[in-house]
Amino acid sequence: MSANRVTIALHGGSGATPGHDYSREIDNMLRLVASARDRLDAGSSAIDVVTETVAALESSGLYIAGRGASPNLAGRYELDASLMDGSTRKAGAVASLCGFRSPIAAARAVMDVTPHVLYAGDGAAEFAGSQALPAVLDEKAWYTEACRFESNRLPQSAPHGTVGCVALDRRGNLAAATSTAGVFGKPPGRVGDSAIIGAGTWADDEVAVSCTGQGEFFIRSAAAVQVAHRVRFGGRTLAQAADEVLGEVAERGGAGGLIAVDSRGNVVMPFRSSGMKRAALLADGSIVAEAL
């Protein structure tokens, strides 16, 4: 496959439940992949498309990220996000961000207007405000708490949710973006892999990755960059690298999945969990979306 063939994949979080109706999520993902394809075909950059797609996933309220966020034990909505431009290795991230609609927009601003990579807590909120990013003015009206279904069906575990997107554009550039509210009922200040470049998000000139699952295990495995480095330095195919990394996560007791694309336009969406909401543009031009 030539590098000018655009590729897009996205996820709405791992841990989908057999028997549940995910038709709304699947319809949403299908439409977002089609829109992203059209944007890439028209010449948009991979970094712009992953930013916009994750922002749309956040604003849908269907996933445990952005508008669908779950509150922490103190009742606050602390959100994490990161993104990376593979062509420049520039990256931006926010952790424990409160009071703003789109964590991925804040992460993009960190990348674009500062020399830094990660802002956290009050500093992240102050920065987002300085960039005039849309604030959450009424939490009860804004947040859909998509986590409520998850918490009711999984009384024995802490449900988690993440959204992400990876893309290859017409110039052969790759990018990745990830956003989350973390696990339901998390303690204040807890940060998972979604805010950490190399753990939950990675993009270089060969591979772009976005992860979803139990963040602590993805951090311990440096999961996202491990996929890329196994391809670059270990001679693995994208599918082999992704499977090996998720195997390490599982061996340590974790669960989850990831989406990844490479510079040839290959796409993989493996998971080691009950399911993963995911969608992609395939090599033949068709779009697929699944939850299990």
C-alpha positions in Angstrom: 0.0 0.0 0.0 1.4 3.4 -0.9 2.0 6.0 1.7 -0.5 8.4 0.0 -3.4 6.0 0.8 -5.1 7.6 3.9 -5.8 5.4 6.9 -7.9 6.1 10.0 -8.8 4.1 13.1 -10.6 5.1 16.3 -11.7 3.5 19.5 -14.3 4.3 22.2 -12.8 2.2 25.0 -12.2 -1.4 25.9 -14.4 -3.6 28.1 -17.5 -3.7 25.9 -20.2 -6.1 27.2 -21.5 -9.1 25.3 -25.3 -8.7 24.8 -25.4 -5.0 25.2 -26.8 -2.8 22.4 -23.9 -0.6 21.1 -25.8 0.6 18.0 -25.5 4.3 19.0 -21.8 4.0 19.5 -21.3 2.0 16.3 -23.3 4.6 14.3 -21.3 7.4 15.8 -18.0 5.7 15.1 -19.0 4.9 11.5 -19.9 8.6 10.8 -16.7 9.8 12.4 -14.5 7.5 10.4 -16.3 8.6 7.2 -15.8 12.3 8.1 -12.1 11.7 8.9 -11.6 9.9 5.6 -13.1 12.8 3.7 -10.9 15.3 5.6 -7.8 13.3 4.9 -8.7 12.8 1.3 -9.1 16.6 1.0 -5.5 17.0 2.3 -6.0 17.6 6.0 -3.1 16.7 8.2 -3.1 13.6 10.4 -2.6 15.7 13.6 -5.6 17.9 12.7 -7.8 14.9 12.0 -7.0 13.0 15.1 -7.6 16.1 17.2 -11.0 16.8 15.6 -12.1 13.2 15.8 -11.2 12.7 19.4 -12.9 16.1 20.2 -16.1 14.7 18.5 -15.9 11.5 20.5 -15.5 13.6 23.7 -18.5 15.8 22.8 -20.8 12.9 21.9 -21.3 11.9 25.5 -21.4 8.2 24.5 -18.1 7.2 26.0 -16.4 7.6 29.4 -14.4 10.6 28.2 -15.2 14.3 27.7 -18.9 14.9 28.1 -19.5 11.2 29.1 -16.9 11.6 31.9 -17.2 9.8 35.3 -16.6 11.8 38.5 -13.8 10.9 41.0 -14.5 9.9 44.6 -14.7 13.6 45.5 -17.3 14.2 42.9 -15.0 16.2 40.6 -14.5 15.5 36.9 -10.7 15.2 36.3 -9.9 14.5 32.7 -6.7 13.4 30.9 -5.7 13.6 27.2 -2.6 13.6 25.0 -1.7 13.7 21.4 1.5 13.4 19.3 2.5 14.4 15.7 4.7 11.7 14.3 6.3 14.0 11.6 7.7 16.4 14.2 7.6 14.3 17.4 5.8 17.3 19.0 3.3 16.3 21.7 0.9 17.8 24.2 -1.0 16.5 27.2 -3.1 17.5 30.1 -3.8 15.6 33.3 -6.4 16.0 36.0 -8.0 18.9 34.0 -11.2 20.2 35.5 -13.8 22.6 34.2 -13.3 22.4 30.4 -15.3 20.7 27.7 -12.5 19.2 25.6 -9.3 17.9 27.1 -7.9 17.0 23.7 -8.2 20.7 22.7 -6.3 21.7 25.8 -3.6 19.1 25.0 -3.4 20.4 21.4 -2.9 24.0 22.8 -0.1 22.7 25.0 1.6 21.3 21.9 1.0 24.3 19.7 1.7 27.3 21.9 4.1 26.2 24.6 7.6 24.5 24.7 6.2 22.0 27.2 4.4 18.6 26.9 2.3 18.1 30.0 0.3 20.4 32.1 -1.6 19.1 35.2 -4.2 20.0 37.7 -4.8 23.7 38.5 -2.0 24.6 36.1 -3.7 22.8 33.3 -7.0 24.6 34.0 -5.3 28.0 34.2 -3.6 27.4 30.9 -6.9 26.2 29.2 -8.6 29.3 30.5 -5.8 31.5 29.1 -6.4 29.9 25.7 -10.2 30.8 25.9 -11.1 27.1 25.5 -14.8 26.4 26.1 -15.5 25.8 29.8 -18.1 23.6 31.5 -20.5 26.1 33.0 -23.1 23.7 34.4 -21.8 20.2 35.2 -25.3 18.7 35.6 -26.4 19.9 32.2 -23.1 19.0 30.5 -22.0 15.6 31.7 -24.0 12.6 30.5 -22.0 10.2 32.9 -21.9 7.4 30.3 -20.1 5.5 33.1 -23.4 4.9 35.0 -24.2 1.9 32.7 -20.7 0.6 33.1 -20.8 0.8 36.9 -24.1 -0.9 37.2 -23.1 -3.9 35.0 -19.7 -4.4 36.6 -20.2 -4.3 40.4 -17.0 -6.3 41.0 -14.6 -4.0 39.2 -13.8 -0.4 38.4 -15.1 0.4 34.9 -12.9 2.6 32.7 -13.3 4.4 29.4 -11.1 6.0 26.9 -11.4 7.4 23.3 -8.6 7.6 20.8 -7.8 8.0 17.1 -4.8 7.3 14.9 -4.3 8.4 11.3 -2.0 8.4 8.2 -2.4 11.4 5.9 -1.7 11.9 2.2 1.8 13.1 2.9 2.6 10.0 4.8 2.5 11.6 8.2 1.2 9.8 11.3 -0.5 11.1 14.4 -2.3 9.8 17.5 -4.6 11.2 20.2 -6.2 9.8 23.3 -8.7 11.2 25.9 -10.2 9.7 29.1 -12.0 10.3 32.3 -10.2 7.3 33.8 -11.7 4.7 36.0 -15.1 5.2 37.7 -14.7 6.2 41.3 -11.0 7.0 41.0 -9.3 8.8 43.9 -8.6 12.5 43.3 -5.4 13.1 41.4 -5.1 9.6 39.9 -3.7 9.8 36.4 -3.6 6.9 34.0 -1.8 6.2 30.7 -3.9 8.5 28.5 -2.0 11.6 29.6 1.4 10.0 29.3 3.3 10.1 26.0 4.8 6.6 25.3 2.3 4.8 27.6 -1.2 5.7 26.2 -0.2 7.6 23.1 2.6 7.5 20.6 3.4 8.6 17.0 6.6 8.7 15.0 7.4 8.4 11.3 6.6 4.7 11.3 3.8 3.9 13.7 0.9 5.7 15.6 -0.8 4.1 18.6 -3.6 4.9 21.0 -4.3 2.6 24.0 -7.3 1.9 26.2 -7.6 -0.2 29.3 -6.3 -0.3 32.9 -3.9 2.6 32.7 -1.5 1.5 35.4 -0.6 -1.6 33.5 -0.1 0.3 30.2 2.2 2.7 32.0 4.3 -0.1 33.5 4.6 -1.6 30.0 5.2 1.7 28.2 2.7 0.1 25.9 2.3 2.7 23.1 6.0 3.3 22.4 6.8 -0.4 22.9 4.6 -1.2 19.9 6.4 1.4 17.8 9.9 0.3 18.9 9.2 -3.4 18.3 8.4 -2.5 14.7 11.3 -0.1 14.3 14.0 -2.0 16.2 12.7 -5.5 16.5 11.6 -6.2 13.0 8.0 -7.1 14.0 5.0 -6.5 11.9 2.5 -4.1 13.3 0.2 -6.9 14.2 2.9 -8.9 15.9 4.1 -5.9 17.9 0.6 -5.0 19.1 -0.1 -8.6 20.1 3.2 -8.9 22.1 2.6 -5.7 24.0 -0.9 -6.6 24.9 0.4 -10.0 26.0 2.8 -8.3 28.4 -0.1 -6.1 29.8 -2.2 -9.3 30.3 0.7 -11.1 32.0 1.0 -8.3 34.5 -2.7 -8.6 35.3 -4.1 -5.8 33.1 -6.7 -5.8 30.4 -7.4 -3.5 27.4 -6.6 -2.9 23.8 -5.1 -0.5 21.3 -5.4 0.8 17.8 -2.4 1.4 15.6 -1.5 2.3 12.0 1.8 2.3 10.3 3.4 4.2 7.5 2.3 1.6 4.9 -1.3 2.0 5.9 -1.7 -1.2 7.9 -4.2 -0.9 10.7 -4.6 -3.2 13.7 -7.2 -3.0 16.6 -6.4 -5.9 19.0 -7.8 -6.2 22.5 -7.4 -8.4 25.6 -10.7 -7.7 27.3 -14.4 -8.6 26.9 -14.6 -6.2 23.9 -13.5 -2.9 22.5 -15.5 -0.3 20.7 -13.6 0.4 17.5 -13.8 1.4 13.9 -11.5 1.8 10.9 -11.1 2.6 7.2 -9.8 -0.6 5.6 -7.5 -1.0 2.6 -10.3 -1.7 0.2 -12.0 1.6 1.1 -14.7 0.1 3.3 -15.4 1.2 6.9 -16.0 -1.2 9.7 -17.2 -0.7 13.3 -17.5 -3.3 16.1 -17.8 -3.4 19.8 -17.1 -7.1 20.6 
